[in-house]
Amino acid sequence: MTKADIVNEISRSTGLNKEDVLNTVEAFMECVKDSLAKKDNVYLRGFGSFIIKERAEKTARNISKNITIKIPAHNIPAFKPSKEFTAKVK
């Protein structure tokens, strides 16, 4: 399902204008991205959590050049579904 499919489905089920729904979905995604950029997790009860995971520093190998490189510690965004979400998907 794409963002356009989501907008169409919400518009159809609520009777709202597609443009208004698109603006709302875009604003929601921007809000989540801004919160995660500030290292604030986003918790949506009954849906799941958008969280920041910290990755430790590690060493890796560049096989083509046969050298060892060091990958610095960094943060990555992740999604953890709620129990209700997981149960519905199963």
N, C-alpha and C positions, 0 to 999 in steps of 0.2 A: 504494500500500500504506500503510495506516495503522498506528499503534502497536498497535492491537488485533490487526490482521492479523499483525504481527510476533510478538506475544506468543503468539497461537494457533499459528503455524507452529513456533516454538521449542518450545512445550509439546508439540505433536504429535510432533515429530521426536526430542525427548529423553525424553519420558515424564514430565517434571516438572510439578508443579502450576502452573496458570496464574497463581495469586496470587504464587507464588515468582518466576516468570519476570517478571511485571509489576514486582515490587519490584526485581529485578535490573536491568531495563531502565531504570526510573526512577532508580535509584542511579547507573547509568552516565551517563545524560544530565545529572544534577545534578553529577557529578564533572567532566564536560567543561565545563559552564557555569561552574563555580567556577574551574577552571584558566584558562579564557579571560578571566574577570573579573580574575584576577591577572596577566594578560598572559603566561601560560605556554601555549605551543603544545602540542597533544596529537598524538602520532605513533603510528599504528597500522599496524605493518608488514603489507604485503599488502592493506591496505584504503585508507588515505589519512591525511591530516593535517587537523586542525582548527587553523586559524591565525588570527592577528589581523592585519588589513591596516590600515595607516595611510592615511587620506585627508587630503590637504593642504587648506589653507584655500582657498576659491574664492569668486568673486562670482557671483551668480545674479540673475535678474529675476523680480519678481512681476508677471506680465502684467496681472492685473486692476487693480492699483493703479498700474501703470507706474512702479515704483520698483526700485532696485537694492539687493539685500541681500547681506550677507557671511555665508557659511556657514563656521563655524570648523573647524579641523582636528579630526578625530575618528577613532576606531578602529571597525572593523566586523569581525564574525566571518566566516570563509570556510572552505570545504572544498576541499582539493586532493586528488583521487583518486590512488592509486598507479598505477604502470604496469600491474600485474596487473589491477586494478579496471577501468581503461580498456580493456584488451585484452578482458576478458570481456564488457563492454558492447557493444563493436564487434562 
